Amino acid sequence: MTVIGPADLPEFVRKIDDLGGPGDPRVDDYWRHISYAPAIEIDTGLDPFSVAYFNAQIALYKEISGRTLDQTINEHTIFNREAHVTSRNPYNHGDPSALATQLVQLATAMRLAKPRRGARIVDMGCGWGLSSELASYLGLDVEAVDINRDFVALVSERSQRYGYDIKPIHASFDSYVSQTPVDLFLFYECLHHAVEPWTLLGRLATMLSPAGKIVACGEPINTHWWPHWGLRLDPMSIYCIHKHGWFESGWSLEFLTRCLDRALLNVQVTTDPDSSIGQFVIGARDEVLNAEWLHRNSTIEGGVLDGHYLVAGEKTTLRFCTSVGGGRSELVIHNFRPRPIKAKVRRDGGSVARMTFVPGETRLPVDVIEVGTVLQFESETWRPSDEIGNLDTRRLAFHIGGIAPDRQRKIDAAVTLDRVIRIRR
């Protein structure tokens, strides 16, 4: 294995170009034996969302690229547009199997996302436009966004030529704004170019329609180089960063999930058994953030995750690790007992509120949940095997189905307390 550093990069790129460039079998053989050793040391123990960690990764980008990060200049691809406009597919692919793999990835993403006919989709970083054309073919209302004006022109010309009715938009990830709600944001092989994906996903989440989704597929999800996120250090990525100035990052699945959690989206992850198809990550703007979201974003004592619910015991504490936003949220309580359950709840060590959860669903209003907010429950318990005759012999209290953020539903406090929860002070 040959280890190279920053000083070796010009010769490294020249060697690859001389061998025929990426995709040439001689290049594949050459960089199979190459490893990059950064001169900059990055403390992976830092908070991956912190300014310090972010700045360290930007410094690494400068080391590898030899330039200051400016995606309006560096995120471009030079190609013969006319050849791609007239080809059967926008990539002008010479390898049918490679194109078939991409089509399977995109078709799988759409199957998992389940958009309705006519749904509004924004294809972020659309590039050559394959994903936009497939979405149009499926009957979706497509807007194709890219930072590269040549890609935007290609999508426009192919749309007119083949009647795809795609609306191309020249914009960066950070500058794009939708004036109407979006049903589906698609990132296909491009989210890894986002410099701050947590900020981007949080911003796009606010543009989603109710139950709208953000879908990412064909992305580099791994922990080969970093436990959370960072620039990819494989030879192909090093080549692209140094030669073109592209921002080639990657993340762990846990980190990408945390980004979507912070955007207040429910997360669905699907891994195809064929590794060439990869993983599909979907964030959904559902009315209720589910029990899995609560389990990931709070420290729980005295309760356990069981399927789609958090099952509370006699004493259960939730300490939130992620802000649910300002305003009043609602904790969704389910009582499967055939009679009411009496309970006491305390917030942040304050006064005790006594309440009764009637059979069925109860919405418990909670003002402004921030990082560190603590909810403590004390409840009478019951045994399902005794009271409803099933095989569950546990002593349990109630079930928590999730939490509904205030951004999705405004409820008058007095009406909620009178109609849904009976509180005795």
N, C-alpha and C positions, 0 to 999 in steps of 0.2 A: 504493500500500500504506500503510495506517494502522498505525503502531507504537504499541502501548499498553504501559503499565507497571503496577506494583502499585496506584498511586493511581487508575487508570482502571477497575479491575476491577468495583467496584459498579455503575457506569454500564454497563459492558459486559454484565454479567449482566442488568440491568434491560432493556436494549435487546433482548436475545435473547428474554426472556420476553414483552416487549410485541409482538414480531413473531410470536409463536406457539410459541416454544420449539424445541429441536432436532428436526429432521425437517421443519419448515416450509420450503418453497422460498424464502421471503423471508429466513429465517435462513441458508440455504445460500448465498444470494447475498451477504448481509451479511458473513459471516465469511470469505468467500473473499478479502477484501481486508484482513484483520486479521492482524497479527503481534505476538507478545508478546516484549518485551525484559526479561529478568530484571534486577533491581537487584543481585542477588548474583552475584559472579563465582566460577565453579567451575573449579578447575584440573583439566582433563581428563588431565593427565599423571600424576596420582596413581594409585596402585594402586587399581583399582575395587573391590577387596575390603577396602580399608583403612578404618579408623575415620574418618580425616580426610575421605575422599571420601564415605562414608556420611553423616556429619554435615552436609556441605555440601549434599547432596541433601535432607536433612530440613529444613535451613534454607530451602531453596528452597520446599519444601512449605509451611512456615509463611508465607513471603512471599506465595505465591499463594492459599492457603486462608484466611489470617488467623486460624488457630487452631493449637492443639497437636495433633499426631497422636494420635488415639485411635480405633482402628478399631471398638472395641466400641460407640462412639457414632455415628461418622461413616459407616460402611459400610452404609447402609440405603437402601431404596427404598420409597416410599409408593405404594400402589396399592389398587385395589378388588379384594380377594381373591375375593369371591363371583363376580364376573364372570369371573375367570380359572379358578376351580374348575369352572364349568359350560361353559366354551368348549371347542371341539374340540381346541385345542392350548393348552398352558400360557401361551404368550405372548399369547393372544387376538389373534393377528396379523390385520391388515387387508390385508397385502401378501403374497399367496401366493408370489411370486418370492423375497422376502426369507426366508420360512420355508423354501422349497426350498433356498436356498443354505446355510442352517444345517444342514439335514438331510444335504446332500451332505458338508459338512465333518465332521459327526459319523460318518456312515456310512463315510467314507474313513478316519477315525481308527481305527475298529473293524476295518476291513479290513486296515489296515497292522499293527495291534497283534496281530491273530490270537488273541483269547482263546478258550479252549475253552468249550463249553457248560457252564453252571453255575459258571464262574469268578467269583471274588469281586472286584467292582469297587467302588471308593470314588470317587464323583463329587464332587470337591472344588469348593467354591464353586458348588454346583449351581444356585443362583438359581431361576429359574422352574420348572426341572425337566425341560426338554425332553431334555437329555442323559440324565438318569436314566430317563425313560420309554422312550427308544429302547433303552437298555441292557437294561432289563427285557424289552422286546419281543423282543430278540435272545436271551433265555434266560439272562441273567447274574444273579448274586446281587448286588443293588444296595444300597449304603449311600450316602445323599445327605447331604452335609455343607454347611452354610452358617452364616454368622455372623448372618444376618438371621432373626429368629424368624418373621416373616411369610412368608418364603420356605419355611421349614421346615414351617410349618402348611399352606401351599399344596400342597407336595409330598405331605404326609401325606393331605390331604383328596382330592386327585386320585387318589392311589394306592388309597385305599379305594373311591372312586367307580367307578374304571375297572379295578380288580383288578390293579394293577401289582406289588403285593407289594414295594414299596420301603421300606427302613428309613431314615427321616429322622433326622438328628442335628444338634442345635444346637451348633456349635463354630466357633472361628476356625481359620485355617490353623495357627497356632502352638499352639493348645491341643488339637487333635485327636490322639488316640492310639488305635491299633487293638490290641486284645488278641489277635487272631489274624492270621496272615500274609495279606497282600493280594496278589492276582494282578495287579491293574491300578489305578493311580491315574490318574484323568482330570482334566485341567484344560482346560476349554473356555471361552475368553474370560474368564479370571479369574486366571491366574497373575500377570498384571501388577499385581494388587492386593497381592501379597506384598511386604512391606517388605524382607526379606532372603531372596530366592529361593534363594541358595546354602545358607543354613542350613536352610530348609524342605526343599529337595530332599534334602539330606544326611540329615535326620532321617527323612523318609518312606522313603528307600532302605533303612533298617534294618528297616522293617516289611514289606518285600516278601518274597514267597515266592521260592524258587529259580526263576530265569528270569522273575520278576515284572517289570512294566514301569511306567514313569511316562510318560504321554502328554500333550503340550501341543499344542493347535491353536486356531485363531482368535485367536492372540496377536499383539501389535504387535512384530514382529521387524524392526528397521531401525536405521539409523545417521543418521537425519535430524537429530537434535539432539546426540547423544552418541556417542562411539566405542565405549563399553562399555554403560552403562546410566544411566538417570536418568528424571526426570519428563518426560512428553511435553508439548510446548509448542504443539501445534496448538490452534486456537480451541475445538474441542469438549472437549478434555481440560482446558484452562484453565477453561472454564465449569463442568465437573463438579467440579474441584478446589475452585474458589472457592465455588460454590453449595452443594455437598453435602459437601465435605470428603473426597471419595474420593481414594485414593492411586492415581494413574494413571501408572504407569511403563512403560518399554519397554526392550528390550535389543538388542544386536547378536546375530547368530547365533553369532558366535565366543564371546561372553560366556556366553550360555545353554549352549553346549556345554561351556565350562569349568566351569560350575556342576555339570553332570551328571558331568563327568570327576572332579571333586573328590568326588562322591558314589560313585565307583567303579562307574559304570554305562557300558556300551557305548552309543554314540549313533548313532542312525539319523535322517537328515534327508531328508524327501521334500518337494519343491516342486511343487505342482500347476501345470500350464501355464496354468490360469485364475487370474489374480491375485486374483480375488474369493474363491477357495477358500483360497489361502494356503499356508503351510508347516506341516508336521507334524514334530514333534521327539519322538523316543521314546528314553528311557533304559532299558536292560535290565540286570537283575541276573543276568547270565550267570555261569557258573562261572569262565570265563576272560575277563579284560579283553583284547580283541583287539589285533592289531598296530597298527591305526589308533589305538587309545587310547595305546599305547606311543609311537607316532610323535608324537602331540600333546603327550604329557606327559613327554618326555625329550629331551635333546639327544643326537643320535646322530652319531658320527664313524665312518667306515669301513663303514657299513651303509646300505642303501637300502630304502624301502618298495616292495614289489612285490606288488600284489594284497593277499592276506590274510596276507602274511608280511613280516617284516623280514629281509632277506638280509644275512648277516654276511660280511665279507671276512676277509682275513688278520689284520688288526688292527681290532677294533671296540670302541667305547666307548659305554656308556649312562650318561648323567648324569640322574637323575630330577628333574623339576621339580614333581612332585606326590607327596604321601605315599601309599603303598599301605596304610598302617595298620600297627599293631603285629603282633607274632607272625611266623610264618614264611610267606612267600609262595613260589610256585613259578614259575620262568621255564619256559615251555613251549618246548622245543627240538625241532626236527624235522630228522632227517638223512635226506635223500633219496638219499644215496649208497648203493650196494649193499654197502658195507663200512664199518667204523667210522672215525670222524674223531677224531684226537687233538687236544686243545686244552688251553690253560692259562687260568685265570681268576683275576683279582685284584680284591678289593673295597677301595675307598677307599685304594688304595696299599699295602695290607697284603701278607701273604705269598701266594705263588702256589700254587694248587691245580691239580694235573695231573689230567686226566680224559679219558675216552674216551666219545664219544657213539655208541652203537650205532645201526644202521639203525632207523628208525621214530621214535617219540616218546619223549623223555626229559624228566622233571620235575626241574629243578635247584632245590633249596631255597635260599632266601635269607632271612636273618633281618632283620626290621624295616627296611623300605625307607622312608626319609624323604626330604624335599626335600634334594637335594645328594648323595645316595648315588650312588656311581660303581661300575660294573662294567666291567672291562676284559678283553677276550678276545683271545688269540692262538691262531690255529688253522691247521692244515694246510688247504690248499685243493685243489679238484678242478674239472675242467671237465666238465659234464654231457654235452656233445657227444661227448667221448672215452669216458666210462664207461657211459653209458646210451643213447647213440645218438640223442639229440634234437638240436634246432637251437640250444640254448643254449651259446654259446661262451665265456661268462664264466668267470673263475676265481672261485669262491666257496667259502664254508665250510659253514655250516649255516643253517637258517631258524629264526626266532623267531616262534612263533604267537601269543604274548601272555604274560600273567602272571596266575596264579590267586591272588587274595588269601587270606590265612589265614582270613578270616571264613567262607569257604565250604568249607574242607577242612582238617582237622587231620591231619597225617601225622607219624609217628614218624621222626625224623631218621636213626637208624641203619638202619632198614628201607629208607628211601628211598635212602641211599647204597649199601647193599649190593645192593639189587635192581635199581636203575635206573641208577646212575652208578658206574663203576669209577674210583676215585681212587687214584693212586699218589703218595705223598709223597716 
